[in-house]
Every structure is written in structure tokens, then in C-alpha cells.
């Protein structure tokens, strides 16, 4: 149930974030076009042209402009889009950095796997030390058939713990 709630909130967050950032980007494009067309012959139609450009109709807006002003309008359109995209990406980068800092500070230290204890050095020579086997051996609650060297990885014999349980997987494989 928690997985379903997590997926729902993730989807709602993506939709709401896209909506909010799209509206912000559209407003920034509109404002930038209006300010760039302020001292041009297109000043009297700047608001209508800015609305058309910010709603994705830049080609139609440029085609409807007088031929002498099309270059200015195309430059204003491209410049305003680049400016809005730059600002939106900068905001996104700052939010991602803040999220990373929060994640590092809010995760408890005991939730990290300590790889400095030399647990992998305890494996016999020639034994394959994979991260999956290492993690499964340290967790110890997984009823997975493990390599015999990985069973004693964390200083305990995982096999004796699972041999007493009535795991159907263990009994089907015949492995102890």
C-alpha cells in the first residue's frame, strides 16, 4: 500500500511541478519579449506577439510581422526562450542541490553500509565477492541460496539461521 501511495504522490508531484515550471517559463518568455520589443516598431503589438510566442506560436507570429521587423521578432523570441530556460534550469539545479544536502543530512548514519570494516577481506581466497552476495549475507533475512563463502561474510553463519526455518525455497533446492 505504501508503494502505491508513493507512486501516486510522485506522479502528482511531477504533474504539479511541470505545470508550475511551465507557467513560470511562459510568463518569463512573455515578459522578455515585451521588454525586447519595447523600443522597436512592433511596440504597439508587443503584447499580442508576446502572447503568441509564449504559447508556442512563434512561427505564426513572426510570419504575421512586417518583413522589416521579422528579424527583430525572431531574435526576441529566441533570446526570451533562452533567458527563460536558463532561469528555470538554474532554479532546478538549486532545488536538486538542496534536495541532495537534505538527503545527506536526514539519512541516519546507521543506515549506511560500512565498507571500511574489511568484511570482504574475510572471504576465502578464490571466492567471488559480489555486492549482491555481500548484501544478502549481511542482511541474513533473505531466503536466497548463497555461496558458502558469502554465508559467513558478516561474522555469522547465515546457513544455520535459515536451516532451522521452514523455507520452501531452501527445501526445494536441497541447499543448507
Backbone as CSV, one residue per row, in Angstrom:
resi,resn,N_x,N_y,N_z,CA_x,CA_y,CA_z,C_x,C_y,C_z
1,UNK,0.817,-1.177,0.000,0.000,0.000,0.000,0.875,1.260,0.000
2,UNK,1.947,1.235,0.748,2.838,2.393,0.790,3.466,2.649,-0.570
3,UNK,3.754,1.592,-1.308,4.331,1.748,-2.638,3.359,2.452,-3.570
4,UNK,2.090,2.109,-3.480,1.075,2.755,-4.297,0.906,4.225,-3.951
5,UNK,0.943,4.528,-2.662,0.842,5.923,-2.233,2.063,6.703,-2.706
6,UNK,3.234,6.087,-2.593,4.460,6.730,-3.049,4.398,7.019,-4.547
7,UNK,3.952,6.053,-5.336,3.858,6.242,-6.784,2.846,7.335,-7.132
8,UNK,1.728,7.363,-6.408,0.712,8.390,-6.670,1.250,9.777,-6.385
9,UNK,1.883,9.952,-5.232,2.423,11.265,-4.896,3.549,11.662,-5.845
10,UNK,4.330,10.698,-6.308,5.390,11.009,-7.263,4.783,11.537,-8.565
11,UNK,3.742,10.865,-9.063,3.101,11.304,-10.295,2.445,12.673,-10.144
12,UNK,1.779,12.894,-9.014,1.141,14.189,-8.769,2.216,15.279,-8.657
13,UNK,3.322,14.973,-7.997,4.410,15.940,-7.877,5.023,16.287,-9.221
14,UNK,5.191,15.293,-10.081,5.734,15.552,-11.417,4.777,16.425,-12.213
15,UNK,3.483,16.103,-12.154,2.491,16.890,-12.901,2.410,18.322,-12.373
16,UNK,2.371,18.480,-11.061,2.270,19.821,-10.478,3.542,20.626,-10.740
17,UNK,4.698,19.984,-10.639,5.955,20.677,-10.911,6.069,21.103,-12.362
18,UNK,5.670,20.227,-13.280,5.701,20.577,-14.703,4.760,21.730,-15.000
19,UNK,3.584,21.701,-14.390,2.616,22.778,-14.581,3.172,24.096,-14.063
20,UNK,3.720,24.079,-12.863,4.225,25.304,-12.248,5.415,25.868,-13.021
21,UNK,6.348,25.010,-13.400,7.525,25.487,-14.110,7.165,25.908,-15.533
22,UNK,6.200,25.242,-16.150,5.744,25.641,-17.484,5.085,27.005,-17.460
23,UNK,4.252,27.244,-16.450,3.612,28.553,-16.330,4.645,29.636,-16.059
24,UNK,5.612,29.339,-15.227,6.667,30.305,-14.922,7.494,30.615,-16.167
25,UNK,7.830,29.591,-16.925,8.605,29.775,-18.143,7.821,30.595,-19.159
26,UNK,6.548,30.298,-19.298,5.696,31.035,-20.243,5.627,32.523,-19.871
27,UNK,5.483,32.794,-18.581,5.421,34.190,-18.130,6.749,34.903,-18.372
28,UNK,7.854,34.209,-18.160,9.167,34.831,-18.370,9.414,35.093,-19.862
29,UNK,8.994,34.184,-20.718,9.126,34.402,-22.159,8.294,35.610,-22.568
30,UNK,7.060,35.672,-22.100,6.169,36.786,-22.446,6.772,38.120,-21.993
31,UNK,7.232,38.181,-20.753,7.806,39.428,-20.233,9.073,39.835,-20.981
32,UNK,9.902,38.860,-21.325,11.143,39.164,-22.039,10.864,39.655,-23.450
33,UNK,9.874,39.077,-24.131,9.534,39.530,-25.489,9.009,40.955,-25.439
34,UNK,8.147,41.238,-24.473,7.605,42.596,-24.352,8.725,43.596,-24.098
35,UNK,9.656,43.268,-23.206,10.746,44.212,-22.916,11.697,44.368,-24.091
36,UNK,11.913,43.309,-24.876,12.821,43.404,-26.026,12.187,44.142,-27.204
37,UNK,10.868,44.123,-27.292,10.176,44.818,-28.388,9.758,46.228,-27.996
38,UNK,10.174,46.671,-26.833,9.729,47.966,-26.315,10.156,49.138,-27.185
39,UNK,11.345,49.150,-27.689,11.848,50.278,-28.474,11.937,49.952,-29.964
40,UNK,11.042,49.137,-30.462,11.042,48.748,-31.871,9.738,49.197,-32.519
41,UNK,9.632,49.070,-33.832,8.372,49.419,-34.492,7.209,48.491,-34.096
42,UNK,7.502,47.402,-33.412,6.460,46.447,-33.001,5.918,46.736,-31.598
43,UNK,6.212,47.880,-31.024,5.805,48.204,-29.661,4.296,48.124,-29.486
44,UNK,3.534,48.610,-30.470,2.074,48.634,-30.344,1.451,47.233,-30.368
45,UNK,2.130,46.239,-30.920,1.604,44.865,-30.942,2.432,43.920,-30.077
46,UNK,3.253,44.474,-29.220,4.181,43.650,-28.427,3.443,42.653,-27.536
47,UNK,2.345,43.055,-26.925,1.623,42.150,-26.026,1.005,40.977,-26.791
48,UNK,0.417,41.240,-27.933,-0.189,40.158,-28.733,0.894,39.214,-29.269
49,UNK,2.006,39.794,-29.733,3.105,38.962,-30.233,3.733,38.140,-29.094
50,UNK,3.887,38.752,-27.936,4.463,38.037,-26.786,3.556,36.886,-26.361
51,UNK,2.240,37.110,-26.389,1.307,36.026,-26.042,1.418,34.879,-27.045
52,UNK,1.487,35.222,-28.337,1.600,34.183,-29.367,2.906,33.403,-29.225
53,UNK,4.001,34.107,-28.975,5.299,33.435,-28.839,5.326,32.571,-27.586
54,UNK,4.774,33.063,-26.487,4.827,32.299,-25.235,3.903,31.090,-25.241
55,UNK,2.946,31.042,-26.160,2.054,29.882,-26.241,2.466,28.914,-27.349
56,UNK,3.655,29.109,-27.923,4.176,28.158,-28.898,3.844,28.482,-30.335
57,UNK,3.385,29.668,-30.612,3.029,30.049,-31.978,4.012,31.083,-32.522
58,UNK,5.282,30.872,-32.271,6.307,31.834,-32.690,6.390,31.933,-34.207
59,UNK,6.303,30.817,-34.917,6.414,30.846,-36.383,5.288,31.676,-36.992
60,UNK,4.070,31.493,-36.482,2.939,32.258,-36.999,3.093,33.744,-36.651
61,UNK,3.576,34.049,-35.449,3.752,35.441,-35.043,4.820,36.123,-35.894
62,UNK,5.909,35.432,-36.168,6.973,36.003,-36.993,6.488,36.201,-38.424
63,UNK,5.733,35.235,-38.952,5.209,35.358,-40.312,4.209,36.498,-40.435
64,UNK,3.476,36.804,-39.375,2.482,37.880,-39.435,3.090,39.257,-39.236
65,UNK,4.335,39.339,-38.812,5.007,40.623,-38.592,5.428,41.229,-39.927
66,UNK,5.591,42.548,-39.979,6.108,43.181,-41.207,7.488,42.623,-41.563
67,UNK,7.778,42.468,-42.848,9.058,41.867,-43.258,10.289,42.548,-42.669
68,UNK,10.246,43.844,-42.467,11.411,44.556,-41.935,11.641,44.247,-40.456
69,UNK,10.616,43.807,-39.735,10.729,43.569,-38.292,10.826,42.086,-37.936
70,UNK,10.792,41.224,-38.927,10.813,39.777,-38.642,12.106,39.336,-37.970
71,UNK,13.207,39.899,-38.364,14.495,39.556,-37.754,14.541,39.938,-36.283
72,UNK,14.024,41.128,-35.968,13.983,41.573,-34.578,13.073,40.674,-33.746
73,UNK,11.937,40.320,-34.319,10.992,39.465,-33.593,11.559,38.061,-33.395
74,UNK,12.243,37.529,-34.401,12.852,36.196,-34.264,13.947,36.218,-33.200
75,UNK,14.746,37.296,-33.180,15.802,37.413,-32.175,15.209,37.560,-30.779
76,UNK,14.127,38.330,-30.662,13.458,38.499,-29.368,12.861,37.181,-28.895
77,UNK,12.295,36.427,-29.829,11.707,35.135,-29.480,12.772,34.153,-28.977
78,UNK,13.853,34.038,-29.727,14.932,33.103,-29.333,15.604,33.548,-28.043
79,UNK,15.857,34.836,-27.925,16.513,35.346,-26.718,15.657,35.189,-25.475
80,UNK,14.369,35.423,-25.615,13.479,35.290,-24.450,13.340,33.833,-24.030
81,UNK,13.286,32.922,-25.004,13.207,31.500,-24.663,14.484,31.045,-23.964
82,UNK,15.639,31.466,-24.476,16.921,31.093,-23.857,17.031,31.657,-22.444
83,UNK,16.586,32.890,-22.266,16.632,33.509,-20.939,15.729,32.773,-19.950
84,UNK,14.514,32.433,-20.388,13.577,31.713,-19.511,14.099,30.314,-19.194
85,UNK,14.637,29.620,-20.187,15.178,28.278,-19.959,16.367,28.322,-19.006
86,UNK,17.219,29.325,-19.161,18.368,29.489,-18.273,17.908,29.658,-16.823
87,UNK,16.906,30.483,-16.623,16.418,30.722,-15.268,15.744,29.482,-14.678
88,UNK,14.961,28.784,-15.477,14.287,27.576,-14.991,15.306,26.487,-14.649
89,UNK,16.323,26.309,-15.483,17.350,25.299,-15.195,18.174,25.667,-13.970
90,UNK,18.418,26.953,-13.763,19.138,27.391,-12.575,18.325,27.105,-11.313
91,UNK,17.042,27.366,-11.359,16.169,27.057,-10.219,16.145,25.550,-9.965
92,UNK,16.061,24.768,-11.040,16.076,23.306,-10.897,17.370,22.800,-10.294
93,UNK,18.487,23.372,-10.693,19.784,22.968,-10.143,19.873,23.302,-8.659
94,UNK,19.366,24.464,-8.279,19.394,24.831,-6.860,18.499,23.908,-6.039
95,UNK,17.332,23.560,-6.570,16.447,22.636,-5.850,17.063,21.241,-5.739
96,UNK,17.715,20.778,-6.803,18.376,19.469,-6.753,19.513,19.468,-5.732
97,UNK,20.281,20.537,-5.686,21.364,20.640,-4.709,20.798,20.644,-3.293
98,UNK,19.740,21.411,-3.069,19.117,21.454,-1.741,18.566,20.081,-1.360
99,UNK,17.986,19.370,-2.316,17.494,18.022,-2.038,18.613,17.065,-1.692
100,UNK,19.744,17.178,-2.375,20.900,16.337,-2.064,21.457,16.605,-0.683
101,UNK,21.546,17.875,-0.322,22.027,18.234,1.019,21.069,17.713,2.080
102,UNK,19.772,17.866,1.841,18.786,17.346,2.791,18.871,15.831,2.910
103,UNK,19.033,15.148,1.781,19.130,13.684,1.828,20.349,13.244,2.634
104,UNK,21.477,13.894,2.434,22.675,13.524,3.189,22.531,13.815,4.673
105,UNK,21.856,14.900,4.993,21.746,15.254,6.409,20.623,14.509,7.124
106,UNK,19.616,14.036,6.400,18.474,13.391,7.046,18.580,11.869,7.129
107,UNK,19.475,11.258,6.351,19.649,9.804,6.422,20.498,9.489,7.645
108,UNK,20.011,8.550,8.441,20.744,8.189,9.663,22.049,7.489,9.304
109,UNK,23.057,7.704,10.108,24.368,7.128,9.849,24.319,5.602,9.896
110,UNK,23.467,5.028,10.741,23.427,3.568,10.840,22.786,2.920,9.625
111,UNK,22.163,3.716,8.734,21.572,3.169,7.522,22.587,2.981,6.405
112,UNK,23.778,3.520,6.564,24.824,3.352,5.570,25.550,2.029,5.821
113,UNK,25.974,1.365,4.758,26.747,0.130,4.886,28.201,0.518,5.073
114,UNK,28.814,-0.001,6.119,30.203,0.312,6.414,31.103,-0.631,5.633
115,UNK,31.776,-0.109,4.639,32.677,-0.934,3.825,34.109,-0.872,4.316
116,UNK,34.365,-0.124,5.375,35.730,0.008,5.875,36.081,-1.046,6.911
117,UNK,35.129,-1.889,7.310,35.407,-2.889,8.343,36.173,-4.083,7.814
118,UNK,36.387,-4.155,6.517,37.157,-5.260,5.962,36.371,-6.543,5.866
119,UNK,35.052,-6.437,5.728,34.231,-7.647,5.662,34.540,-8.474,4.420
120,UNK,34.856,-7.830,3.319,35.145,-8.572,2.099,36.484,-9.297,2.195
121,UNK,37.385,-8.822,3.054,38.684,-9.468,3.206,38.557,-10.820,3.905
122,UNK,37.433,-11.076,4.601,37.250,-12.323,5.314,36.903,-13.487,4.393
123,UNK,36.587,-13.225,3.149,36.241,-14.294,2.224,37.480,-15.116,1.898
124,UNK,37.309,-16.408,1.744,38.447,-17.250,1.369,38.993,-16.863,-0.001
125,UNK,40.253,-17.167,-0.219,40.875,-16.846,-1.498,40.148,-17.577,-2.616
126,UNK,39.917,-16.911,-3.715,39.257,-17.513,-4.862,37.748,-17.409,-4.818
127,UNK,37.154,-16.955,-3.719,35.694,-16.830,-3.643,35.274,-15.546,-4.325
128,UNK,34.207,-15.628,-5.087,33.703,-14.439,-5.778,32.970,-13.564,-4.776
129,UNK,33.418,-12.335,-4.615,32.798,-11.408,-3.667,31.982,-10.396,-4.455
130,UNK,30.730,-10.697,-4.679,29.868,-9.766,-5.390,29.114,-8.913,-4.390
131,UNK,28.691,-7.756,-4.820,27.953,-6.868,-3.922,26.612,-7.477,-3.534
132,UNK,25.979,-8.244,-4.433,24.708,-8.881,-4.107,24.896,-9.937,-3.022
133,UNK,25.932,-10.749,-3.156,26.185,-11.772,-2.157,26.557,-11.138,-0.825
134,UNK,27.344,-10.082,-0.877,27.735,-9.393,0.338,26.532,-8.811,1.049
135,UNK,25.660,-8.147,0.301,24.476,-7.539,0.897,23.526,-8.610,1.428
136,UNK,23.305,-9.667,0.670,22.399,-10.727,1.110,22.929,-11.424,2.352
137,UNK,24.229,-11.615,2.422,24.802,-12.262,3.590,24.694,-11.386,4.817
138,UNK,24.878,-10.092,4.653,24.797,-9.180,5.792,23.367,-8.988,6.258
139,UNK,22.415,-8.986,5.336,21.012,-8.842,5.726,20.585,-10.090,6.475
140,UNK,20.881,-11.250,5.933,20.643,-12.501,6.635,19.202,-12.949,6.679
141,UNK,18.257,-12.103,6.359,16.854,-12.490,6.407,16.337,-12.936,5.050
142,UNK,17.141,-12.864,4.035,16.708,-13.266,2.713,16.890,-14.772,2.564
143,UNK,15.901,-15.445,2.075,15.984,-16.892,1.888,16.516,-17.187,0.495
144,UNK,17.716,-16.730,0.213,18.336,-16.941,-1.083,19.477,-17.928,-0.934
145,UNK,19.660,-18.797,-1.902,20.828,-19.679,-1.844,22.088,-18.852,-2.083
146,UNK,22.986,-18.857,-1.113,24.202,-18.057,-1.192,25.425,-18.947,-1.325
147,UNK,26.440,-18.409,-1.905,27.721,-19.086,-1.996,28.219,-19.315,-0.573
148,UNK,28.855,-20.446,-0.310,29.258,-20.782,1.056,30.203,-19.744,1.655
149,UNK,31.034,-19.128,0.831,31.942,-18.105,1.347,31.169,-16.855,1.759
150,UNK,30.096,-16.540,1.040,29.313,-15.346,1.349,28.425,-15.562,2.566
151,UNK,28.162,-16.808,2.938,27.285,-17.085,4.077,27.908,-16.647,5.395
152,UNK,29.215,-16.664,5.461,29.891,-16.285,6.703,30.470,-14.880,6.614
153,UNK,30.005,-14.106,5.692,30.580,-12.798,5.403,30.589,-11.858,6.606
154,UNK,29.520,-11.735,7.322,29.423,-10.749,8.398,29.754,-11.338,9.754
155,UNK,30.549,-12.375,9.780,30.973,-12.948,11.042,29.946,-13.889,11.649
156,UNK,28.951,-14.271,10.905,27.967,-15.228,11.410,27.640,-16.191,10.276
157,UNK,27.170,-17.335,10.626,26.821,-18.324,9.632,25.348,-18.157,9.275
158,UNK,25.084,-17.644,8.102,23.722,-17.393,7.667,22.995,-18.712,7.440
159,UNK,23.714,-19.753,7.046,23.093,-21.039,6.758,22.399,-21.610,7.982
160,UNK,23.030,-21.538,9.153,22.418,-22.111,10.344,21.137,-21.367,10.702
161,UNK,21.074,-20.118,10.397,19.874,-19.336,10.673,18.725,-19.768,9.774
162,UNK,19.034,-20.046,8.497,17.996,-20.421,7.544,17.693,-21.923,7.564
163,UNK,18.623,-22.711,8.042,18.385,-24.149,8.052,17.272,-24.509,9.021
164,UNK,17.151,-23.764,10.107,16.106,-24.050,11.088,14.742,-23.588,10.613
165,UNK,14.713,-22.629,9.695,13.416,-22.143,9.217,12.838,-23.127,8.216
166,UNK,11.559,-23.028,8.023,10.892,-23.940,7.099,10.648,-23.233,5.779
167,UNK,11.716,-22.775,5.167,11.615,-22.065,3.902,11.394,-23.060,2.774
168,UNK,10.310,-22.898,1.989,10.085,-23.827,0.884,11.184,-23.736,-0.168
169,UNK,11.761,-22.568,-0.351,12.824,-22.413,-1.328,14.041,-23.223,-0.914
170,UNK,14.373,-23.216,0.376,15.518,-23.942,0.896,15.299,-25.445,0.731
171,UNK,14.074,-25.892,1.013,13.828,-27.324,0.937,13.762,-27.815,-0.511
172,UNK,13.366,-26.960,-1.437,13.304,-27.364,-2.842,14.694,-27.479,-3.437
173,UNK,15.572,-26.574,-3.047,16.914,-26.616,-3.628,17.793,-27.650,-2.956
174,UNK,17.449,-28.028,-1.742,18.238,-29.005,-1.029,19.522,-28.429,-0.487
175,UNK,19.668,-27.130,-0.486,20.892,-26.484,-0.029,20.731,-26.063,1.414
176,UNK,21.728,-26.273,2.229,21.679,-25.890,3.648,22.661,-24.831,3.949
